[in-house]
Amino acid sequence: MIKDSIKEYIEKAKKLSASTKEEIENARIEFLGKKGVMNELFAQFKTVPNEERKEIGILLNELKTTVQEKIDSLKEAIAEKQESMKPKEDLTKPSNIVSLGSIHPLTTVRNEIIDIFSRIGYTVAEGPEIEDDWHVFSALNFPPEHPARDMQDTFFVENGRQDGNDVLLRTHTSSVQARTMEKKQPPIRIIAPGRVFRNEAISARAHCIFHQVEGLYIDKGVSFADLKQSLLYFVKEMFGEQTQIRLRPSYFPFTEPSAEMDISCTICQGEGCNICKHTGWLEILGCGMVDPNVLEANGIDSKVYSGFAFGMGVERIAMLKYDVKDLRQYFENDIRFLNQFSSTF
Ligand code: DAH
């Protein structure tokens, strides 16, 4: 009976299995090929009596769709299997390039300053950023109510006053001089890098937070000639052998005599240009012989010991070294600015 054989074929089609393309193709030919089962059955269908045609027709259609769906799903299964057997990513390939950060120019310059002075025997000293009036001013010979205190606009900590001693953000790293002297007798040879704070409007040339490096050398028989030679050594290491220095008389409460030091312009080598305002010189630091009052206030015998001190702005030095025109760029974290220093790694 045609009806029974169609039903058998439907069952057979449902159970079809194949693991290769060829096997699927063979199954397709067996059922749907020219001389296949379907055509054979359609030929027989012609002889089916009228009253059975409808039922058999439906069964024939069911067989056809069953076969077609089975073949499609077998094909899909093989395609998936092939996909999963494809060779995995090449694990020996270099990974995506991870861009490393760069060291901030201020850090680079600070480290370079530390490096240079450490070669002539200086060690690094530290002090707190939240300081008191004594270490920032009084111990450094700033008399009370003296206008010298106005030289630096100070951020005071509200209600921070203790025993008549104001608490404030240090305005300079010179406070580390006092911190060091109170702990240790000479010989003292330190540099103190750190952050300082001043109540200043932010502009291309000024900021309320910036960085300094302080230097202090106290021993028996330290002279102004030692100061000059140490600074000359520093400048030649930092800016190159050809760089000249010049000292101009100045005033700081904690040094006597005091001076400001200029270096020959790093851009025009002293010829005169916009950067040095056509003077050929650029100011880079303040310095002087430690005032005997400072030694005495900090428990060091000024009849036995003498010393020199200096203080410089890290931003200023980095500006000269890298030709940075606007101080604010150091603090904005603009990746386009910072990326320019990646070679300094
Ligand atoms: N503390 C000074 C300032 O912030 C810089 C300075 C000048 C430091 C002379 C010194 C020095 O040690 O001797 O402007």
Boltz pocket constraint, residues with backbone or C-beta under 6 A from the ligand:
constraints:
  - pocket:
      binder: B
      contacts: [[A, 171], [A, 172], [A, 173], [A, 174], [A, 214], [A, 215], [A, 252], [A, 255], [A, 259], [A, 285], [A, 286], [A, 287], [A, 288], [A, 309], [A, 310], [A, 311], [A, 312]]
      max_distance: 6.0
